[in-house]
Amino acid sequence: MVTIDARLVALYDEYCHSDMSRRQFMARASALTLAGGVSACAAAEQMLPDYSRVTVNFNDPRIRPDYVSWKSPGGNGGTMRGYLVAPATEGPFGAVLVVHENRGLNPYIEDVARRVALAGYLALAPDALTSVGGYPGNDDEGKALQRSLDREKIKVDMTQAARFLRGHALSRGRLGVTGFCFGGGISNYLAATLGDELAAAAPFYGSAPDLGGVREIRAELVLHYAEKDPRVNASRGPYEAALTAAGVKFASYTYPGTGHGFHNDSTPRFVAEQAERAWARTLDLFTRTLGSPHPA
């Protein structure tokens, strides 16, 4: 595991979740004095994502990837586009919505969708930035574009995406969702919104939904939290108390030695052992709730 100065981690988290530009991030990072003579500028560069790393290649013969569009009335643009990946085996399949972070459908999330398909599920990763031209090819612009959109209409778009996937010809009608950061919050939101249309949700470091909607949850939940993530973890206690009071079936895990974004293998925040443990628990959830997978 890479050891990163805690101040740099905190600054990177602020950069990811605010309107701070990359230039501003680098300038503030460069002003830090790091132990051992480490260059603050070089350390900051290493914090930025490297999308050359992939777990499942786009051209892997075990999967069938495609870009698809669907109608999304009431959303930001009336239509949505996303990355649909099916196993190369014969369907129908359990279906899993994969929801991106706060910067659009970047290569990391597309790779996660391919991992889901390789595990035997029909995966759809929608792009919330469809109405503004889609993910622009870099996270800085993607973050700014996503901040420009109506958040409530993004929720509508993601709800429509979930229903599109559930009703897809290759879906057996059993739907799950997983997501990361913003996508983790959307996963919780969909659990509270879709009722019995959703069978499972596995949010990674996602904020809690409106607690008034928790009683509507019918999905089984597996909640993944980083040990050092005060912004997200602040909503954890009340959420879990509400889930317990509502009789929702859920499990909640803290991953020692991790911070926000520990599943994202494109940055040094990635913690391989804990990411693998969380992913195995996620796939176990989908096996229990979506039916036996058809591994690619």
ABEGO torsion letter per residue (X at the ends): XBBBBAAAAAAAAAAAABABBAAAAAAAAAABBBBGGBBAAAAAAAABBBAABBABBAABAABBBBBBBBBBBGBAAGBBBBBBBBBABBOBBBBBBBBBBAAEBBAAAAAAAAAAAAAGBBBBBBBAAAAAGEBAGBAAAAAAAAAABBAAAAAAAAAAAAAAAAABAABAGBBBBBBBEAAAAAAAAAAAAAEAABABBBBBGBBBBBAAAAAABABBBBBBBBABBAAAAAAAAAAAAAAAAAGBBBBBBBBBGBBBGAABAABAABBAAAAAAAAAAAAAAAAAAAEBBBBX
